[in-house]
Amino acid sequence: MHGAALLYNLLLAEAYEAQEFTTIEAPVDRYRDYLGTWQVDLDLMGSTLADWDRNEFWRLVRAKNTGVVSQPFIDGWIDHVIGLRGDIASDPASREVIADRERRHKRSQARLDNRKLLEGWRGASGAGRLVYRWPQVLSILTDLHDGLERADA
């Protein structure tokens, strides 16, 4: 889903520059670079994404939250990305999927269509990779490991 967030921000960056807003420096170039890196990472995953048991994943998700409404979008995006050939940043179908979702969910608040809200964009809308507190967990695990390795442990 990181790629979807990056593509959304690229669309915002393009609209931002088209309106000649200048507070944020070169956002289009930045998001094209981010998407390029993301796509390389995706390619390195090979068939891992295609082989992932999404049915089992959704079963686990629904066991905790039966109100998940984003499954069709997520599954559709994953299927789209698996079948994608070429540069996602320039792919019209990819861009349309993201723009349509923004307009459908946010309606009049969609930044892609609302100049005032677009002007207030600060250069990143959910663009960070989700890490689920891994840095904190890694620090704790390292401390535990180091403590257990000490001679007086």
C-alpha positions in Angstrom: 0.0 0.0 0.0 3.1 2.2 0.3 3.1 2.5 -3.5 -0.5 3.7 -3.5 0.4 6.4 -1.0 3.4 7.5 -3.0 1.4 7.6 -6.2 -1.3 9.7 -4.4 1.4 12.1 -3.3 2.8 12.3 -6.8 -0.6 13.2 -8.1 -0.9 15.9 -5.4 2.6 17.1 -6.3 1.8 17.4 -10.0 -1.4 19.3 -9.2 0.5 21.5 -6.7 3.1 22.4 -9.3 0.4 22.9 -12.0 -1.2 25.5 -9.7 2.2 27.2 -9.4 2.3 26.8 -5.6 6.0 27.1 -4.5 6.2 26.5 -0.7 7.4 22.9 -1.3 10.5 22.5 -3.4 10.4 20.0 -6.3 7.7 17.6 -5.0 7.2 16.0 -8.3 10.8 15.0 -8.7 10.9 13.7 -5.1 7.9 11.5 -5.5 9.0 10.2 -8.9 12.3 9.2 -7.1 10.4 7.6 -4.2 8.2 5.6 -6.6 11.2 4.5 -8.6 12.8 3.1 -5.4 9.5 1.5 -4.3 9.2 -0.2 -7.7 12.7 -1.6 -7.5 11.9 -3.0 -4.0 8.7 -4.5 -5.4 10.6 -6.1 -8.3 13.1 -7.6 -5.8 10.3 -9.2 -3.9 9.7 -11.5 -7.0 6.7 -13.7 -6.6 6.4 -13.1 -2.8 3.4 -10.7 -3.2 1.7 -12.9 -5.8 2.1 -16.0 -3.5 0.9 -14.3 -0.4 -2.3 -16.0 1.0 -4.5 -12.9 1.1 -7.6 -15.0 2.1 -5.9 -16.1 5.3 -4.7 -12.5 5.9 -8.3 -11.2 5.5 -9.6 -14.0 7.8 -7.2 -12.8 10.5 -8.2 -9.2 10.0 -11.9 -9.9 10.1 -11.4 -11.9 13.3 -10.4 -8.6 15.0 -12.5 -6.2 12.9 -15.5 -7.2 10.9 -16.0 -3.6 9.6 -13.1 -3.5 7.2 -14.4 -1.7 4.1 -11.0 -1.2 2.3 -10.5 -4.8 1.3 -11.8 -4.4 -2.3 -9.4 -1.5 -2.9 -6.5 -3.2 -1.2 -7.0 -6.5 -3.1 -7.6 -4.6 -6.4 -4.4 -2.5 -5.9 -2.3 -5.6 -5.1 -3.7 -7.4 -8.2 -3.0 -4.3 -10.3 0.6 -4.0 -9.0 1.3 -7.7 -9.6 0.3 -7.4 -13.2 1.9 -4.0 -13.8 4.5 -3.7 -16.6 6.4 -0.5 -16.8 6.7 2.7 -14.7 3.9 3.0 -12.2 4.4 6.8 -12.0 3.4 7.1 -15.7 0.8 4.3 -15.8 -2.6 5.9 -16.6 -4.5 3.0 -15.1 -2.6 3.2 -11.8 -3.1 7.0 -11.6 -6.8 6.6 -12.3 -7.3 4.0 -9.5 -5.7 6.4 -7.0 -7.5 9.6 -8.2 -10.9 7.8 -8.3 -10.5 6.6 -4.8 -9.6 10.1 -3.6 -12.6 11.6 -5.3 -15.0 8.8 -4.2 -14.0 9.0 -0.5 -13.3 12.6 0.0 -15.7 14.2 -2.5 -15.5 18.0 -2.2 -12.6 17.6 0.2 -10.5 15.8 -2.4 -7.3 17.8 -2.8 -7.0 16.9 -6.4 -10.1 18.9 -7.1 -10.0 21.5 -4.3 -7.5 24.3 -4.9 -7.6 25.7 -1.4 -7.0 22.3 0.2 -4.2 21.5 -2.3 -2.5 24.8 -1.4 -2.4 23.6 2.2 -0.8 20.3 1.3 2.5 20.1 3.2 4.3 17.7 0.9 3.4 14.3 2.4 0.0 12.7 3.0 0.5 9.3 4.5 3.6 8.8 2.4 5.7 7.1 5.0 6.2 3.4 5.0 4.2 1.6 7.7 6.7 0.0 10.1 4.4 -0.8 13.0 6.9 0.3 15.6 9.6 -1.9 14.3 12.4 0.6 15.4 11.1 0.5 19.0 10.8 -3.3 19.0 14.2 -3.7 17.5 15.7 -1.5 20.2 14.0 -3.5 23.0 15.1 -6.8 21.5 18.7 -5.6 21.1 18.8 -4.5 24.7 17.4 -7.9 25.8 19.9 -9.8 23.7 22.8 -7.7 24.9 21.8 -8.1 28.5 21.5 -11.9 28.2 24.9 -12.0 26.5 26.6 -10.3 29.4 28.8 -12.5 31.6 26.9 -11.6 34.8 23.4 -12.3 33.3 
